Structures are given as structure tokens and as C-alpha cells.
Amino acid sequence: MMQIPDIEIARNSEVLPIKEVANNLGVPEKHLFQYGPYKAKIDLEYIQSLNSRPRGKLILVTALTPTPAGEGKTTTTVGLGDGLNKIGKKTVICIREPSLGPCFGIKGGAAGGGYSQVVPMEDINLHFTGDIHAISSAHNLMSALIDNHVHWGNNLSIDVRKIDWRRVIDINDRALRQIVQSLGGPSNGIPRESGFDITVASEVMAIFCLATSLKDLERRLGNIVIGSNKENLPITVKDLSGEGSMAVLLKDALMPNLVQTLEHTPAFVHGGPFANIAHGCNSIIATDAALHLSDYVVTEAGFGADLGAEKFFNIKCRKSGLEPAAAVVVATVRALKMHGGVDLSELKNVDVTAVSRGLSNLRRHISNIKKFGVPVIVAINRFSADSDSEIMEIKNNISSLNVDVVECNHWKNGSEGIIDLATKVSELVDEGVSQFQPLYEENQSLFEKINIICREIYGAKEAIANKSIREKLREWESQGFGKFPICIAKTQYSFSTDPNLLGAPKDHVVPIREVRLSAGAEFVVAICGQIMTLPGLPSEPAANNIRLDDNDLITGLF
């Protein structure tokens, strides 16, 4: 039987007017800024008025270490939200906005799949409400202001050799990773080496997702350190008087976006930092608003639990005071087989032994989440090629950890296929057993925080860094940045920095290649191994198959 493409399922589904979705959520129409009939922003004045209401309960959806086979974390997030509503729990979903990089690269869209999607799927996966474009513009405005200041006399004595602020673009383009800018003579500025990052790795994106108000946004933007002067003292955006104009460009974007699932569950889709090179969570403003508007909020953190969940707990929850009530780890038979040594081309073959070998990866993720004091449930996102014997191997193995394992068929059946998981999650959440705490103390040194993550989460022997990196970390500590949490950038495909080292490697070494200070976002980025902050396109990019058909409808988006 031919599989119906996600885009066709979305296009053929009944979608409610967004004002009706908002009304069902209790949001008055006068507080909506509509972008057509099916998407809207909610104004910040109304969002701030919600703070007097009690918060609902927060559920994190994360996953085992991702593979090219795909795990369906966003699909499970959407399905679980629909399932909780199906059993009578007032629930809102909070997910990130897709970046154009993955949409036109290797991943395709990021709005869920099958009968567990958020809609309008095409809009969400492409330009949506323009938030990411606004972030690109605000970031690159600062780049222009820096170069302009240097051109017109450099009153701040900025050392052009120590400008750390790069430009951004929301497309995978390896040719822009490292560039020489300002060629062509004195009127074009002073030539120097620089480069581009992808927009969703921008510190502006991180600030956008961590800010609690427009004033907080502007404050954080002003605190961004763009480089140093000739006395090696930090130069900030505020020194260049750029925070106001940047905030103006982000004013409308900071209002959270409201859409819906195929089953009309309200969904906030807002902010989109990557988890392998940024902190991987949607905006605090959207999550907090959803908690005040519902009894349950289902959110996700990017990639595997070692990246997304760790940053969700250590950065987002620490900074916002959010306390997760439970975590769901998404696993698939085919991902476990890959971690057990099976090639991508052989995944349709039943192999219980390979599943058993791959379970070391899942067990470590479960153990890691428990270190934060958060109770865990495993969701098996079932695919048609999975055998009952493989499913049973997972259940039998994980049950020894005193963790429930629930098979889910939401991709095929929507909420009806995930009711068992929704019921188990609601029971666990209502028990109130979570005792959330971050993994490390803020008073520990920056390098010790890096080492704690590497040892406790990645199973590494230690992190290593050269003398200049350690000196830079100590310098930042002396400048008052020592209490910041750590945001590690590394491959998403392994607990190690080697993407080919699958399963649950241990006693490996994590090399720290570079560290970056995100003073506005209030964390320190540690770049590990060969991870790139501007991805490249694969040999056969998804963009090659995305086009308009004879009726001017989009095809190839998934």
C-alpha cells in the first residue's frame, strides 16, 4: 500500500480558524495578530497578564541518540499532546520553529508527520511568521554596526583581530563558514577574517528563546560581547548602542505563534535554536504562556537526550524556574538496530540481537535523565517493519530499570494510537514524584562544568582543552561570567565527538576545540570535535525535490 505523504495528509485535513483555536484555549480574539486564517501571534501584554495564574505541568519529550533512520520525536510530541486531550486533559504543545537549513538539507520539515502534525505544515516549515528572518536581520544589523564603527574612526578602540561576532544565514552553506571580508579598498572597511553561522545557532536566537519580556530581551542584547578592545577588555552591543534597534526588529517576533495540530490541539511554535550547536529549546515566553493556559504542556528538546534534554534542564529550566514533571524518551526499533551495528540498508530485516546490543544507548539516556531527578517513560514509535519480537525485547530489557515502555502508533492513527502512553504519562505526572535539580552548581568553574557534562552525560573519561582555551575560561570567570551554564556543541550522532561511534561508548576523551562567550544568552559555548556552526548540504539535498506542481502547490516537503 502506498504511503500518503505528510504534506498530502496535512493538506487534506480540516483546519479550524485560528481564532476558534484561541477561543477554545481562552485567548480573546482582540489579543491575536492573525497571519491569515490559520496562524496568529498572541500579544505580549496578554502574555504578561497570565503570570498571576497557576502553572500546569510540564512534560519533556526527548529521544535516544538520533540516526539517519529517523526517530519521530516531534511526531511523538504532537501525538502525545493530542492523546492527552483525547483522554480529557487540557493540553498545549510547545515546539521549535523549523530552520530552512534542515528543510532544504537532509531532514526535510519539522512539523511532525503522518496523523500527528502541526498545521499549516507548509507555512511552518518555510517562512512561517518571519521570526527567523527577523533574528537574522537583527544579528546582521549588529555586524554592520561593528564594521561601521571601525570604519568611522573606531572610538572604542576595537581590536579588529579580536572581533568574535560573525554573520548569520538560515541556509546550509559551507562556503561561508570562513571568509575574508571588506576587500576592495579603504571605502569598504578593513579586511579581516570572519565567517557565518546558521541563524539558529546565533546568540540572538538563544536570547530570543531565553528572554522573558521585551525589556529583558533588550537588556540581554545589550550584554552581548562582540569582541575586545586593544586593552583586551570586552566590547558589548550596548557600547555600540545597538540593542535598541535590534530589539525593534525583534518586537513582533517575540510574540509567540499559535497554530494547531490535525486534531485541533493548540500548539505554540516559537523559536528554533539547534541542539547540537545551541540550546535546542523553544522560547520561555511560549512555554510559560502555555503552562498558564493549560493543565499539561508537552514540549520537546532537540536531538538526543544527551544534547537537547541536558540543555533543557541545565539551561532553560535553570534560567526560567520551570520544573519538568516527567520526561518521555522516544525510541525506535530501527534506531536501536543501528546502534547495535546494523547498516541503514538492512534495517527492515528482523534482528532481535542487534536490538539488544543497541539498548545500551537507550539505557544510558534513561540513566542520564534520572540524574536530574525527573521520572522517565519510554515511547516506542512503531514502524510497519518492526516485529513483535523486537518490540518485546525492548520492553523486557527496559522493564528491569523500573521504567514503563509503551508502544505507540500515532503516526498512523493519531491520538487513538497513543492513548496508552498519554494515560501512563498523566498518571506519572499526577503522582508528583519529580524532584528536578540541575546537574551542576553554578559556582563550579566553567571547565569543571564542562567536565561534569562530559563524564556524567557522555560517559567520557574527561574533557581536554589547550592552554589558551583554559586561560580564556579563567579570564571570563574573572570578568564575572563564571556562574554561567555550559552549552556544548558537538555531533548529535554519538555520545562521543566521533559520529561513527554508536551505542554507549565510555571512557573516551572529549576535545574542546573552541569556546565562545554568550554573555547576553548567559551561557558559555564549548565547541567539541569537528562540529560546524554552519552546516553544509548533503550530496542529495532535500531542496532538489521541493518544487511547485502544475497547480502551484508545493511538493516534496516532508
FENLINWO-V44372 format. One record per residue. N is the residue number from 0. RES is the residue in one small letter. PHI is phi in radians with two decimals (none if undefined). OMEGA is omega as a letter, one per 30 degrees, with the letter a starting at -180 (NA if undefined). Layout:
n->N res->RES phi->PHI omega->OMEGA
n->N res->RES phi->PHI omega->OMEGA
//
This chain:
n->0 res->m phi->none omega->a
n->1 res->m phi->-1.24 omega->l
n->2 res->q phi->-1.36 omega->l
n->3 res->i phi->-1.34 omega->l
n->4 res->p phi->-1.06 omega->l
n->5 res->d phi->-0.93 omega->a
n->6 res->i phi->-1.12 omega->l
n->7 res->e phi->-1.28 omega->l
n->8 res->i phi->-1.05 omega->a
n->9 res->a phi->-1.11 omega->a
n->10 res->r phi->-1.19 omega->a
n->11 res->n phi->-1.65 omega->a
n->12 res->s phi->-1.64 omega->l
n->13 res->e phi->-1.33 omega->l
n->14 res->v phi->-2.06 omega->l
n->15 res->l phi->-1.37 omega->l
n->16 res->p phi->-0.98 omega->a
n->17 res->i phi->-1.11 omega->l
n->18 res->k phi->-1.16 omega->l
n->19 res->e phi->-1.28 omega->l
n->20 res->v phi->-1.08 omega->l
n->21 res->a phi->-1.11 omega->l
n->22 res->n phi->-1.09 omega->l
n->23 res->n phi->-1.10 omega->l
n->24 res->l phi->-1.49 omega->a
n->25 res->g phi->1.67 omega->a
n->26 res->v phi->-1.67 omega->a
n->27 res->p phi->-1.11 omega->a
n->28 res->e phi->-1.05 omega->a
n->29 res->k phi->-1.14 omega->l
n->30 res->h phi->-1.70 omega->l
n->31 res->l phi->-1.71 omega->l
n->32 res->f phi->-1.94 omega->a
n->33 res->q phi->-1.44 omega->l
n->34 res->y phi->-1.94 omega->a
n->35 res->g phi->1.42 omega->a
n->36 res->p phi->-1.37 omega->a
n->37 res->y phi->-2.14 omega->l
n->38 res->k phi->-2.59 omega->a
n->39 res->a phi->-2.72 omega->l
n->40 res->k phi->-1.81 omega->l
n->41 res->i phi->-1.88 omega->a
n->42 res->d phi->-1.18 omega->a
n->43 res->l phi->-1.24 omega->l
n->44 res->e phi->-1.07 omega->l
n->45 res->y phi->-1.19 omega->l
n->46 res->i phi->-1.01 omega->l
n->47 res->q phi->-1.15 omega->a
n->48 res->s phi->-1.20 omega->a
n->49 res->l phi->-1.37 omega->a
n->50 res->n phi->-1.10 omega->l
n->51 res->s phi->-1.38 omega->a
n->52 res->r phi->-1.46 omega->l
n->53 res->p phi->-1.20 omega->l
n->54 res->r phi->-1.54 omega->l
n->55 res->g phi->-1.37 omega->a
n->56 res->k phi->-1.87 omega->a
n->57 res->l phi->-1.77 omega->a
n->58 res->i phi->-2.08 omega->l
n->59 res->l phi->-1.70 omega->l
n->60 res->v phi->-1.87 omega->l
n->61 res->t phi->-2.31 omega->a
n->62 res->a phi->-2.73 omega->l
n->63 res->l phi->-1.24 omega->a
n->64 res->t phi->-1.06 omega->a
n->65 res->p phi->-1.16 omega->l
n->66 res->t phi->-2.31 omega->l
n->67 res->p phi->-1.07 omega->l
n->68 res->a phi->-1.29 omega->l
n->69 res->g phi->1.46 omega->a
n->70 res->e phi->-2.01 omega->l
n->71 res->g phi->1.42 omega->a
n->72 res->k phi->-1.17 omega->l
n->73 res->t phi->-1.14 omega->l
n->74 res->t phi->-1.03 omega->l
n->75 res->t phi->-1.24 omega->l
n->76 res->t phi->-1.02 omega->l
n->77 res->v phi->-1.13 omega->a
n->78 res->g phi->-1.06 omega->a
n->79 res->l phi->-1.14 omega->l
n->80 res->g phi->-1.05 omega->l
n->81 res->d phi->-1.10 omega->a
n->82 res->g phi->-1.12 omega->l
n->83 res->l phi->-1.12 omega->l
n->84 res->n phi->-1.11 omega->a
n->85 res->k phi->-1.07 omega->a
n->86 res->i phi->-1.65 omega->l
n->87 res->g phi->1.65 omega->l
n->88 res->k phi->-1.75 omega->l
n->89 res->k phi->-1.22 omega->a
n->90 res->t phi->-2.27 omega->l
n->91 res->v phi->-2.17 omega->l
n->92 res->i phi->-1.80 omega->l
n->93 res->c phi->-2.23 omega->l
n->94 res->i phi->-2.33 omega->a
n->95 res->r phi->-1.52 omega->l
n->96 res->e phi->-1.41 omega->l
n->97 res->p phi->-1.18 omega->l
n->98 res->s phi->-1.49 omega->l
n->99 res->l phi->-1.16 omega->l
n->100 res->g phi->-0.98 omega->l
n->101 res->p phi->-1.14 omega->a
n->102 res->c phi->-1.02 omega->l
n->103 res->f phi->-1.74 omega->a
n->104 res->g phi->-1.75 omega->a
n->105 res->i phi->-1.87 omega->a
n->106 res->k phi->-1.54 omega->a
n->107 res->g phi->1.41 omega->a
n->108 res->g phi->-1.30 omega->a
n->109 res->a phi->-2.48 omega->a
n->110 res->a phi->-2.04 omega->a
n->111 res->g phi->1.55 omega->a
n->112 res->g phi->-2.83 omega->a
n->113 res->g phi->1.03 omega->a
n->114 res->y phi->-1.74 omega->l
n->115 res->s phi->-2.24 omega->a
n->116 res->q phi->-2.24 omega->l
n->117 res->v phi->-1.74 omega->a
n->118 res->v phi->-2.33 omega->g
n->119 res->p phi->-1.31 omega->a
n->120 res->m phi->-1.02 omega->a
n->121 res->e phi->-1.12 omega->l
n->122 res->d phi->-1.13 omega->a
n->123 res->i phi->-1.05 omega->a
n->124 res->n phi->-1.35 omega->a
n->125 res->l phi->-1.94 omega->a
n->126 res->h phi->-1.44 omega->l
n->127 res->f phi->0.88 omega->l
n->128 res->t phi->-1.80 omega->l
n->129 res->g phi->1.48 omega->a
n->130 res->d phi->-1.05 omega->a
n->131 res->i phi->-1.18 omega->l
n->132 res->h phi->-1.10 omega->l
n->133 res->a phi->-1.10 omega->l
n->134 res->i phi->-1.15 omega->l
n->135 res->s phi->-1.02 omega->a
n->136 res->s phi->-1.15 omega->l
n->137 res->a phi->-1.11 omega->l
n->138 res->h phi->-1.08 omega->a
n->139 res->n phi->-1.29 omega->l
n->140 res->l phi->-1.06 omega->l
n->141 res->m phi->-1.11 omega->l
n->142 res->s phi->-1.03 omega->l
n->143 res->a phi->-1.16 omega->l
n->144 res->l phi->-1.14 omega->l
n->145 res->i phi->-1.10 omega->a
n->146 res->d phi->-1.14 omega->l
n->147 res->n phi->-1.17 omega->l
n->148 res->h phi->-1.07 omega->l
n->149 res->v phi->-1.10 omega->a
n->150 res->h phi->-1.09 omega->a
n->151 res->w phi->-1.68 omega->l
n->152 res->g phi->1.96 omega->l
n->153 res->n phi->0.98 omega->a
n->154 res->n phi->-1.09 omega->l
n->155 res->l phi->-1.50 omega->a
n->156 res->s phi->0.97 omega->l
n->157 res->i phi->-1.09 omega->l
n->158 res->d phi->-1.42 omega->a
n->159 res->v phi->-1.11 omega->l
n->160 res->r phi->-1.34 omega->a
n->161 res->k phi->-2.13 omega->l
n->162 res->i phi->-1.40 omega->a
n->163 res->d phi->-1.62 omega->a
n->164 res->w phi->-1.32 omega->l
n->165 res->r phi->-1.77 omega->l
n->166 res->r phi->-1.54 omega->a
n->167 res->v phi->-2.34 omega->l
n->168 res->i phi->-2.62 omega->a
n->169 res->d phi->-1.68 omega->l
n->170 res->i phi->-2.43 omega->l
n->171 res->n phi->-1.27 omega->a
n->172 res->d phi->-2.62 omega->a
n->173 res->r phi->-1.09 omega->a
n->174 res->a phi->-1.16 omega->a
n->175 res->l phi->-1.76 omega->a
n->176 res->r phi->-1.02 omega->a
n->177 res->q phi->-2.35 omega->a
n->178 res->i phi->-2.33 omega->l
n->179 res->v phi->-1.95 omega->a
n->180 res->q phi->-1.89 omega->l
n->181 res->s phi->1.17 omega->l
n->182 res->l phi->-1.33 omega->l
n->183 res->g phi->1.92 omega->l
n->184 res->g phi->1.97 omega->a
n->185 res->p phi->-0.99 omega->a
n->186 res->s phi->-1.19 omega->a
n->187 res->n phi->-1.75 omega->l
n->188 res->g phi->1.78 omega->a
n->189 res->i phi->-1.65 omega->a
n->190 res->p phi->-1.04 omega->l
n->191 res->r phi->-2.78 omega->l
n->192 res->e phi->-1.34 omega->l
n->193 res->s phi->-2.70 omega->l
n->194 res->g phi->3.07 omega->l
n->195 res->f phi->-2.10 omega->l
n->196 res->d phi->-1.97 omega->l
n->197 res->i phi->-1.34 omega->a
n->198 res->t phi->-0.93 omega->a
n->199 res->v phi->-1.27 omega->l
n->200 res->a phi->-1.75 omega->a
n->201 res->s phi->-1.16 omega->l
n->202 res->e phi->-1.09 omega->l
n->203 res->v phi->-1.10 omega->l
n->204 res->m phi->-1.09 omega->l
n->205 res->a phi->-1.06 omega->l
n->206 res->i phi->-1.06 omega->l
n->207 res->f phi->-0.91 omega->a
n->208 res->c phi->-1.48 omega->a
n->209 res->l phi->-1.80 omega->a
n->210 res->a phi->-1.20 omega->a
n->211 res->t phi->-1.86 omega->a
n->212 res->s phi->-2.91 omega->l
n->213 res->l phi->-1.11 omega->l
n->214 res->k phi->-1.12 omega->l
n->215 res->d phi->-1.15 omega->l
n->216 res->l phi->-1.04 omega->a
n->217 res->e phi->-1.13 omega->l
n->218 res->r phi->-1.04 omega->a
n->219 res->r phi->-1.14 omega->l
n->220 res->l phi->-1.03 omega->l
n->221 res->g phi->-1.11 omega->a
n->222 res->n phi->-1.45 omega->l
n->223 res->i phi->-1.01 omega->l
n->224 res->v phi->-1.66 omega->a
n->225 res->i phi->-1.69 omega->a
n->226 res->g phi->2.85 omega->a
n->227 res->s phi->-2.46 omega->l
n->228 res->n phi->-1.61 omega->a
n->229 res->k phi->-1.28 omega->l
n->230 res->e phi->-1.68 omega->l
n->231 res->n phi->1.15 omega->l
n->232 res->l phi->-1.67 omega->a
n->233 res->p phi->-1.17 omega->l
n->234 res->i phi->-1.90 omega->a
n->235 res->t phi->-1.92 omega->l
n->236 res->v phi->-1.04 omega->l
n->237 res->k phi->-1.09 omega->l
n->238 res->d phi->-1.03 omega->a
n->239 res->l phi->-1.66 omega->l
n->240 res->s phi->0.98 omega->a
n->241 res->g phi->-1.80 omega->a
n->242 res->e phi->-1.17 omega->a
n->243 res->g phi->-1.15 omega->a
n->244 res->s phi->-1.19 omega->l
n->245 res->m phi->-1.13 omega->l
n->246 res->a phi->-1.11 omega->l
n->247 res->v phi->-1.05 omega->l
n->248 res->l phi->-1.15 omega->a
n->249 res->l phi->-1.77 omega->a
n->250 res->k phi->-0.97 omega->a
n->251 res->d phi->-1.28 omega->a
n->252 res->a phi->-1.05 omega->a
n->253 res->l phi->-1.21 omega->l
n->254 res->m phi->-1.24 omega->a
n->255 res->p phi->-1.18 omega->a
n->256 res->n phi->-1.59 omega->l
n->257 res->l phi->-1.91 omega->l
n->258 res->v phi->-2.35 omega->a
n->259 res->q phi->-2.61 omega->l
n->260 res->t phi->-1.53 omega->l
n->261 res->l phi->-1.07 omega->l
n->262 res->e phi->-1.80 omega->l
n->263 res->h phi->1.26 omega->l
n->264 res->t phi->-1.22 omega->l
n->265 res->p phi->-1.10 omega->a
n->266 res->a phi->-2.41 omega->l
n->267 res->f phi->-1.61 omega->l
n->268 res->v phi->-2.06 omega->a
n->269 res->h phi->-2.69 omega->a
n->270 res->g phi->1.40 omega->a
n->271 res->g phi->-2.73 omega->l
n->272 res->p phi->-1.19 omega->l
n->273 res->f phi->-1.10 omega->l
n->274 res->a phi->-1.65 omega->l
n->275 res->n phi->-1.46 omega->l
n->276 res->i phi->-2.32 omega->l
n->277 res->a phi->-2.47 omega->a
n->278 res->h phi->-1.72 omega->l
n->279 res->g phi->1.18 omega->a
n->280 res->c phi->-2.28 omega->l
n->281 res->n phi->-1.24 omega->a
n->282 res->s phi->-1.25 omega->l
n->283 res->i phi->-1.09 omega->a
n->284 res->i phi->-1.02 omega->a
n->285 res->a phi->-1.19 omega->a
n->286 res->t phi->-1.10 omega->a
n->287 res->d phi->-1.16 omega->l
n->288 res->a phi->-1.07 omega->l
n->289 res->a phi->-1.07 omega->l
n->290 res->l phi->-1.12 omega->l
n->291 res->h phi->-1.39 omega->a
n->292 res->l phi->-1.81 omega->a
n->293 res->s phi->-2.60 omega->l
n->294 res->d phi->-1.57 omega->a
n->295 res->y phi->-2.36 omega->l
n->296 res->v phi->-2.19 omega->l
n->297 res->v phi->-1.87 omega->l
n->298 res->t phi->-2.24 omega->l
n->299 res->e phi->-2.26 omega->l
n->300 res->a phi->-2.22 omega->a
n->301 res->g phi->-1.15 omega->l
n->302 res->f phi->0.96 omega->a
n->303 res->g phi->-1.34 omega->a
n->304 res->a phi->-1.12 omega->a
n->305 res->d phi->-1.19 omega->l
n->306 res->l phi->-1.83 omega->a
n->307 res->g phi->-1.08 omega->a
n->308 res->a phi->-1.15 omega->l
n->309 res->e phi->-1.02 omega->a
n->310 res->k phi->-1.29 omega->l
n->311 res->f phi->-1.02 omega->a
n->312 res->f phi->-1.29 omega->a
n->313 res->n phi->-1.38 omega->a
n->314 res->i phi->-1.92 omega->a
n->315 res->k phi->-1.13 omega->a
n->316 res->c phi->-1.19 omega->l
n->317 res->r phi->-1.05 omega->a
n->318 res->k phi->-1.32 omega->a
n->319 res->s phi->-1.85 omega->a
n->320 res->g phi->1.38 omega->l
n->321 res->l phi->-1.26 omega->l
n->322 res->e phi->-2.22 omega->a
n->323 res->p phi->-1.13 omega->a
n->324 res->a phi->-1.58 omega->a
n->325 res->a phi->-2.90 omega->l
n->326 res->a phi->-2.26 omega->l
n->327 res->v phi->-1.96 omega->l
n->328 res->v phi->-1.77 omega->a
n->329 res->v phi->-1.48 omega->l
n->330 res->a phi->-2.30 omega->l
n->331 res->t phi->-2.27 omega->l
n->332 res->v phi->-1.05 omega->a
n->333 res->r phi->-1.22 omega->l
n->334 res->a phi->-1.16 omega->l
n->335 res->l phi->-1.11 omega->l
n->336 res->k phi->-1.15 omega->l
n->337 res->m phi->-1.13 omega->l
n->338 res->h phi->-1.19 omega->l
n->339 res->g phi->-1.59 omega->l
n->340 res->g phi->1.81 omega->a
n->341 res->v phi->-1.50 omega->l
n->342 res->d phi->-1.24 omega->a
n->343 res->l phi->-0.93 omega->a
n->344 res->s phi->-1.25 omega->a
n->345 res->e phi->-1.89 omega->a
n->346 res->l phi->-1.20 omega->a
n->347 res->k phi->-1.31 omega->l
n->348 res->n phi->-1.40 omega->l
n->349 res->v phi->-1.15 omega->a
n->350 res->d phi->-2.66 omega->a
n->351 res->v phi->-1.12 omega->a
n->352 res->t phi->-1.10 omega->l
n->353 res->a phi->-1.15 omega->l
n->354 res->v phi->-1.01 omega->a
n->355 res->s phi->-1.05 omega->l
n->356 res->r phi->-1.12 omega->a
n->357 res->g phi->-1.23 omega->a
n->358 res->l phi->-1.13 omega->l
n->359 res->s phi->-1.03 omega->l
n->360 res->n phi->-1.16 omega->a
n->361 res->l phi->-1.11 omega->a
n->362 res->r phi->-1.06 omega->l
n->363 res->r phi->-1.15 omega->l
n->364 res->h phi->-1.08 omega->l
n->365 res->i phi->-1.08 omega->l
n->366 res->s phi->-1.05 omega->a
n->367 res->n phi->-1.10 omega->a
n->368 res->i phi->-1.14 omega->l
n->369 res->k phi->-1.08 omega->l
n->370 res->k phi->-1.14 omega->l
n->371 res->f phi->-1.60 omega->l
n->372 res->g phi->1.37 omega->a
n->373 res->v phi->-1.84 omega->l
n->374 res->p phi->-1.21 omega->a
n->375 res->v phi->-2.19 omega->l
n->376 res->i phi->-2.24 omega->l
n->377 res->v phi->-1.74 omega->l
n->378 res->a phi->-1.89 omega->l
n->379 res->i phi->-1.55 omega->l
n->380 res->n phi->-1.40 omega->a
n->381 res->r phi->-1.41 omega->l
n->382 res->f phi->-1.94 omega->a
n->383 res->s phi->-1.09 omega->a
n->384 res->a phi->-1.44 omega->a
n->385 res->d phi->-1.23 omega->l
n->386 res->s phi->-1.72 omega->l
n->387 res->d phi->-1.05 omega->a
n->388 res->s phi->-1.16 omega->l
n->389 res->e phi->-1.21 omega->l
n->390 res->i phi->-1.07 omega->a
n->391 res->m phi->-1.13 omega->l
n->392 res->e phi->-1.07 omega->l
n->393 res->i phi->-1.12 omega->a
n->394 res->k phi->-1.08 omega->a
n->395 res->n phi->-1.15 omega->a
n->396 res->n phi->-1.24 omega->a
n->397 res->i phi->-1.37 omega->l
n->398 res->s phi->-1.04 omega->l
n->399 res->s phi->-1.17 omega->l
n->400 res->l phi->-1.59 omega->a
n->401 res->n phi->1.06 omega->l
n->402 res->v phi->-2.21 omega->l
n->403 res->d phi->-1.25 omega->l
n->404 res->v phi->-2.13 omega->a
n->405 res->v phi->-2.18 omega->l
n->406 res->e phi->-1.37 omega->a
n->407 res->c phi->-2.25 omega->l
n->408 res->n phi->-2.28 omega->a
n->409 res->h phi->-1.27 omega->l
n->410 res->w phi->-1.02 omega->a
n->411 res->k phi->-1.52 omega->a
n->412 res->n phi->-2.08 omega->a
n->413 res->g phi->1.09 omega->a
n->414 res->s phi->-1.06 omega->a
n->415 res->e phi->-1.08 omega->a
n->416 res->g phi->-1.54 omega->a
n->417 res->i phi->-2.36 omega->a
n->418 res->i phi->-1.06 omega->a
n->419 res->d phi->-1.06 omega->l
n->420 res->l phi->-1.15 omega->a
n->421 res->a phi->-1.01 omega->a
n->422 res->t phi->-1.14 omega->l
n->423 res->k phi->-1.12 omega->a
n->424 res->v phi->-1.14 omega->a
n->425 res->s phi->-1.11 omega->l
n->426 res->e phi->-1.14 omega->a
n->427 res->l phi->-1.15 omega->a
n->428 res->v phi->-1.09 omega->a
n->429 res->d phi->-1.23 omega->l
n->430 res->e phi->-1.18 omega->l
n->431 res->g phi->1.15 omega->a
n->432 res->v phi->-1.60 omega->a
n->433 res->s phi->-1.11 omega->l
n->434 res->q phi->-2.25 omega->a
n->435 res->f phi->-1.07 omega->l
n->436 res->q phi->-2.69 omega->l
n->437 res->p phi->-1.10 omega->a
n->438 res->l phi->-1.37 omega->a
n->439 res->y phi->-2.39 omega->l
n->440 res->e phi->-1.53 omega->a
n->441 res->e phi->-1.19 omega->a
n->442 res->n phi->-1.42 omega->l
n->443 res->q phi->-1.23 omega->a
n->444 res->s phi->-1.14 omega->a
n->445 res->l phi->-1.06 omega->a
n->446 res->f phi->-1.23 omega->l
n->447 res->e phi->-1.17 omega->l
n->448 res->k phi->-1.08 omega->l
n->449 res->i phi->-1.03 omega->a
n->450 res->n phi->-1.14 omega->l
n->451 res->i phi->-1.09 omega->l
n->452 res->i phi->-1.08 omega->a
n->453 res->c phi->-1.13 omega->a
n->454 res->r phi->-1.32 omega->a
n->455 res->e phi->-1.37 omega->a
n->456 res->i phi->-1.73 omega->a
n->457 res->y phi->-1.59 omega->a
n->458 res->g phi->1.28 omega->a
n->459 res->a phi->-1.39 omega->l
n->460 res->k phi->-1.26 omega->a
n->461 res->e phi->-2.99 omega->l
n->462 res->a phi->-1.73 omega->l
n->463 res->i phi->-2.18 omega->l
n->464 res->a phi->-2.65 omega->a
n->465 res->n phi->-1.31 omega->a
n->466 res->k phi->-1.04 omega->a
n->467 res->s phi->-1.14 omega->l
n->468 res->i phi->-1.18 omega->l
n->469 res->r phi->-1.12 omega->l
n->470 res->e phi->-1.15 omega->l
n->471 res->k phi->-1.12 omega->l
n->472 res->l phi->-1.07 omega->l
n->473 res->r phi->-1.16 omega->l
n->474 res->e phi->-1.09 omega->l
n->475 res->w phi->-1.11 omega->l
n->476 res->e phi->-1.08 omega->l
n->477 res->s phi->-1.18 omega->l
n->478 res->q phi->-1.57 omega->l
n->479 res->g phi->1.74 omega->a
n->480 res->f phi->-1.79 omega->a
n->481 res->g phi->-1.19 omega->a
n->482 res->k phi->-1.47 omega->a
n->483 res->f phi->-1.16 omega->l
n->484 res->p phi->-1.27 omega->a
n->485 res->i phi->-1.87 omega->l
n->486 res->c phi->-2.05 omega->a
n->487 res->i phi->-1.53 omega->l
n->488 res->a phi->-1.85 omega->l
n->489 res->k phi->-2.74 omega->l
n->490 res->t phi->-1.02 omega->l
n->491 res->q phi->-1.48 omega->a
n->492 res->y phi->-1.60 omega->a
n->493 res->s phi->-2.73 omega->l
n->494 res->f phi->-1.15 omega->l
n->495 res->s phi->-1.65 omega->l
n->496 res->t phi->-1.65 omega->l
n->497 res->d phi->-1.77 omega->a
n->498 res->p phi->-1.09 omega->a
n->499 res->n phi->-1.58 omega->a
n->500 res->l phi->-1.64 omega->a
n->501 res->l phi->-1.57 omega->l
n->502 res->g phi->1.31 omega->a
n->503 res->a phi->-2.32 omega->a
n->504 res->p phi->-1.07 omega->l
n->505 res->k phi->-2.45 omega->l
n->506 res->d phi->1.08 omega->l
n->507 res->h phi->-1.45 omega->l
n->508 res->v phi->-1.96 omega->l
n->509 res->v phi->-1.85 omega->l
n->510 res->p phi->-1.41 omega->l
n->511 res->i phi->-1.58 omega->a
n->512 res->r phi->-1.44 omega->a
n->513 res->e phi->-2.79 omega->l
n->514 res->v phi->-2.21 omega->l
n->515 res->r phi->-2.26 omega->l
n->516 res->l phi->-1.56 omega->l
n->517 res->s phi->-1.91 omega->a
n->518 res->a phi->-1.21 omega->l
n->519 res->g phi->-1.34 omega->l
n->520 res->a phi->-1.27 omega->l
n->521 res->e phi->1.17 omega->l
n->522 res->f phi->-2.61 omega->l
n->523 res->v phi->-1.96 omega->a
n->524 res->v phi->-1.62 omega->l
n->525 res->a phi->-1.94 omega->a
n->526 res->i phi->-1.64 omega->a
n->527 res->c phi->-2.02 omega->l
n->528 res->g phi->1.03 omega->a
n->529 res->q phi->-1.82 omega->a
n->530 res->i phi->-1.04 omega->a
n->531 res->m phi->-1.89 omega->l
n->532 res->t phi->-1.53 omega->l
n->533 res->l phi->-2.35 omega->a
n->534 res->p phi->-1.14 omega->l
n->535 res->g phi->-1.86 omega->l
n->536 res->l phi->-1.41 omega->l
n->537 res->p phi->-1.31 omega->a
n->538 res->s phi->-1.11 omega->l
n->539 res->e phi->-2.21 omega->a
n->540 res->p phi->-1.15 omega->l
n->541 res->a phi->-1.01 omega->a
n->542 res->a phi->-0.99 omega->a
n->543 res->n phi->-1.17 omega->a
n->544 res->n phi->-1.92 omega->l
n->545 res->i phi->-1.72 omega->a
n->546 res->r phi->-2.82 omega->l
n->547 res->l phi->-1.71 omega->l
n->548 res->d phi->-1.50 omega->a
n->549 res->d phi->-1.14 omega->l
n->550 res->n phi->-1.76 omega->l
n->551 res->d phi->1.12 omega->l
n->552 res->l phi->-1.70 omega->a
n->553 res->i phi->-1.27 omega->l
n->554 res->t phi->-2.21 omega->l
n->555 res->g phi->1.52 omega->l
n->556 res->l phi->-1.54 omega->a
n->557 res->f phi->-2.46 omega->NA
//
